[in-house]
């Protein structure tokens, strides 16, 4: 699964996801893309599950780009631990996704197969999505 090799700080604040995407909202590499319609935190496991689904559906034809990267460490304390005694250890890595962010792009396949693959990948993600295409 995806995770940064090194970070400046080990643990982050939770933070809020306000507003819409100010970058990464247009197709840059492929002809078809999966766009987020609501704010969410997407884990590295969810990104990997969606990637596997896309590549399995495409049967190694075409190319896939992952436009998001999990760079936020999410910490969690163990069950039944008393209050205090600091912040928990890093449990998993996540990515903040704003409304309008293109999460996956693909090229080199026909539109029917691309829509099918992106629809299957969207089912693996905890966010409402929309399939977008490049304007001719």
VENBEL-V78555 format. One record per run of one state. SS is the DSSP state (H for helix, E for strand, C for the rest). FROM is the first residue (numbers start at 1). LEN is the number of residues. If there is no record, write none. Layout:
ss=SS from=FROM len=LEN
ss=SS from=FROM len=LEN
This chain:
ss=C from=1 len=19
ss=E from=20 len=1
ss=C from=21 len=11
ss=E from=32 len=5
ss=C from=37 len=3
ss=E from=40 len=4
ss=H from=44 len=15
ss=C from=59 len=4
ss=E from=63 len=4
ss=C from=67 len=5
ss=E from=72 len=5
ss=C from=77 len=12
ss=E from=89 len=9
ss=C from=98 len=1
ss=E from=99 len=1
ss=C from=100 len=2
ss=E from=102 len=6
ss=C from=108 len=3
ss=H from=111 len=12
ss=C from=123 len=6
ss=E from=129 len=5
ss=C from=134 len=3
